[in-house]
Amino acid sequence: MDQGRESARLLAAQDSIQKIYLACRNEPKAKAAKAQLEAATGRKIFEIVLLDIMKPETVRAAVAKLATPMDAVILNAGGSGGTTGTAGFDDLPFIKRLFFKHLGGVLMPRLGMMHKIETGAKRYIDGLLEPKFKSGCFYASAGKFPTGPVVDQASQTAGYSNPEFQDNANMAVRQFI
Ligand SMILES: NC(=O)c1ccc[n+]([C@@H]2O[C@H](COP(=O)([O-])OP(=O)(O)OC[C@H]3O[C@@H](n4cnc5c(N)ncnc54)[C@H](OP(=O)(O)O)[C@@H]3O)[C@@H](O)[C@H]2O)c1
């Protein structure tokens, strides 16, 4: 199970949510995930959208085809090995690959360096549904590892809550899309 699928499962537990798009690049894996989600939730609200986030033209084409307005997007694709996703770390030397790809997922949560998939997915869903999280803020973990309670990063780094900085960041990102 990955964090994206667990997030979709948690979202489907909300009666008010009527449609969940599964944005995937691999159709057979997407179909398998959709079937698992339908079986786990008893709901048929999942729709596959084929795209590769590394190929903006596939994202534009997929968005152009959407018939239903969207309330939220969870940007989860990537995996701990970058946008190579589930193929991440495959190009590392054997020992490093063994650690990062196979042992890291077991050891790092125990060392407090990583949380479990279920915890990560719940953080996404809380960010969308919990009223205590406000629009316009950047929430992330407080410590040096991406684990533990999330806090408004303006309390850690001056400038995050500055609307002018946010507008500049928005403009910079839009130059690439
Ligand atoms: N803070 C923490 O402790 C923590 C813990 C776990 C995960 N995470 C983060 O949560 C995210 C998901 O992690 P995960 O463990 O669920 O990873 P994962 O099992 O590797 O799954 C990543 C998913 O992203 C998809 N993906 C990768 N590149 C893509 C692309 N270019 N276009 C479309 N889809 C793409 C993969 O698709 P394919 O199947 O086609 O490869 C895969 O389904 C990552 O950003 C990871 O860093 C954080």
The ligand as a MOL file (V3000), in Angstrom:
LIG
                    3D

  0  0  0     0  0            999 V3000
M  V30 BEGIN CTAB
M  V30 COUNTS 48 52 0 0 0
M  V30 BEGIN ATOM
M  V30 1 N 7.4380 12.0870 6.0790 0
M  V30 2 C 7.5230 10.7720 6.0660 0
M  V30 3 O 7.9540 10.1710 7.0260 0
M  V30 4 C 7.0460 10.0360 4.8520 0
M  V30 5 C 6.8100 8.6850 4.9550 0
M  V30 6 C 6.3840 8.0120 3.8250 0
M  V30 7 C 6.1990 8.7280 2.6440 0
M  V30 8 N 6.4330 10.0520 2.5770 0 CHG=1
M  V30 9 C 6.2230 10.8160 1.3300 0
M  V30 10 O 4.9410 10.4940 0.8250 0
M  V30 11 C 4.9750 10.4110 -0.5910 0
M  V30 12 C 4.5230 9.0330 -1.0610 0
M  V30 13 O 5.3610 8.0360 -0.4730 0
M  V30 14 P 5.0650 6.4760 -0.6390 0
M  V30 15 O 5.8330 5.7740 0.4250 0
M  V30 16 O 3.6040 6.2380 -0.7410 0 CHG=-1
M  V30 17 O 5.8200 6.2250 -2.0330 0
M  V30 18 P 5.6390 5.0540 -3.1060 0
M  V30 19 O 5.0990 3.7980 -2.4990 0
M  V30 20 O 6.9180 5.0160 -3.8620 0
M  V30 21 O 4.4870 5.6330 -4.0450 0
M  V30 22 C 4.6730 6.7900 -4.7970 0
M  V30 23 C 3.5790 6.8500 -5.8420 0
M  V30 24 O 3.8280 8.0100 -6.6590 0
M  V30 25 C 3.7010 7.6060 -8.0060 0
M  V30 26 N 4.5470 8.4530 -8.8530 0
M  V30 27 C 5.8960 8.6290 -8.7800 0
M  V30 28 N 6.3160 9.4450 -9.7520 0
M  V30 29 C 5.2110 9.7780 -10.4680 0
M  V30 30 C 5.0010 10.5870 -11.6200 0
M  V30 31 N 6.0100 11.1900 -12.2300 0
M  V30 32 N 3.7410 10.7290 -12.0880 0
M  V30 33 C 2.7010 10.0950 -11.4880 0
M  V30 34 N 2.8430 9.3020 -10.4110 0
M  V30 35 C 4.0770 9.1400 -9.9040 0
M  V30 36 C 4.1980 6.1790 -8.0290 0
M  V30 37 O 3.7270 5.5760 -9.1990 0
M  V30 38 P 4.3940 4.2290 -9.8070 0
M  V30 39 O 3.7270 3.1100 -9.0570 0
M  V30 40 O 4.0210 4.2910 -11.2590 0
M  V30 41 O 5.8810 4.2870 -9.5420 0
M  V30 42 C 3.5840 5.6290 -6.7410 0
M  V30 43 O 2.2520 5.1980 -6.9520 0
M  V30 44 C 6.4140 10.7430 -0.9900 0
M  V30 45 O 6.4760 12.1070 -1.3510 0
M  V30 46 C 7.2100 10.4160 0.2480 0
M  V30 47 O 8.4030 11.1560 0.3070 0
M  V30 48 C 6.8330 10.7200 3.6750 0
M  V30 END ATOM
M  V30 BEGIN BOND
M  V30 1 1 1 2
M  V30 2 2 2 3
M  V30 3 1 2 4
M  V30 4 1 4 5
M  V30 5 2 4 48
M  V30 6 2 5 6
M  V30 7 1 6 7
M  V30 8 2 7 8
M  V30 9 1 8 9
M  V30 10 1 8 48
M  V30 11 1 9 10
M  V30 12 1 9 46
M  V30 13 1 10 11
M  V30 14 1 11 12
M  V30 15 1 11 44
M  V30 16 1 12 13
M  V30 17 1 13 14
M  V30 18 2 14 15
M  V30 19 1 14 16
M  V30 20 1 14 17
M  V30 21 1 17 18
M  V30 22 2 18 19
M  V30 23 1 18 20
M  V30 24 1 18 21
M  V30 25 1 21 22
M  V30 26 1 22 23
M  V30 27 1 23 24
M  V30 28 1 23 42
M  V30 29 1 24 25
M  V30 30 1 25 26
M  V30 31 1 25 36
M  V30 32 1 26 27
M  V30 33 1 26 35
M  V30 34 2 27 28
M  V30 35 1 28 29
M  V30 36 1 29 30
M  V30 37 2 29 35
M  V30 38 1 30 31
M  V30 39 2 30 32
M  V30 40 1 32 33
M  V30 41 2 33 34
M  V30 42 1 34 35
M  V30 43 1 36 37
M  V30 44 1 36 42
M  V30 45 1 37 38
M  V30 46 2 38 39
M  V30 47 1 38 40
M  V30 48 1 38 41
M  V30 49 1 42 43
M  V30 50 1 44 45
M  V30 51 1 44 46
M  V30 52 1 46 47
M  V30 END BOND
M  V30 END CTAB
M  END
